[in-house]
């Protein structure tokens, strides 16, 4: 992704690209990078730039655990012999905190994100990559609530939180 340098607030359309996560029988799971992102940090002084994409709200029941990470079926390619499911990768809690701090500290950037259709509420809750263990082997998705500064598991399968994904350049 280092071929281009993007400016703060710039809307970026990335070409479709995916990386295989897991193959299980006739199903393949891949992380996806595609579509519209907004630059929230420029690449400078050895620090990587950040592009962010808001995906929207997702209920816990729509999240699977694939290869030890949360995975949503955001897109699908199907053929007779093989089905490929795509998911935008979830951010880690540290990545999410960094994004929320950047957005909170820059009102102009927050307005640019909203104008681009990326409605980020820095006080809203977001799903993260970290998982909770239940019953020793079961893993459950977690979300981060910036108001309480806590990492939580959903109380029920219909509980929903926001999702975003990042690309570093």
C-alpha positions, 0 to 999 in steps of 0.5 A: 500500500506504500505506492501512494501518499494520501492527505488528511481527510482525503477520500480514497477508493482502494482496489479489491484485494484479499488475503486468505484466512482459512480453508475448510472443505468447500469454504474459504475465508478471506480478509478483504480490502476494497471500496471507500476509505478516508485518510485520518493520518498522513504518513510522515516521520516514519509513522504509518498513515491510516485509512479508515472505513466505517462498516456500520452496526453488526449484531453479535450473532452475525460474527463468527470466529474463524482462525481465532479472529472475529469474522463477518460475511461481508461479501461472498463469491460462490462457484459450484465447487468453492464458496469464498466468504470475505470479511473486513478485518476487525481492528485491535483495541489499541488500533481502535483507541488510536482512531478514536483519539485522532477523530476526537482531537480533530473536529475538521476531520470528524466533519470530513468523515461525516461528509464522506458517509463515515459517521464515526461516533468517538463515544460509541461502542465498536467490535474489536479483534480481541476475543473473550474465552468462555468455558475454557475453549469457547471464544466470544467477540468483544466490543470496546466502550470508550465511555467506560473504557472497558472491553465487554462481551455482548449480553445477547446475540442481538446486541449490536455495535459499530464496525470499522476497518483500517488500512495502514500505508 
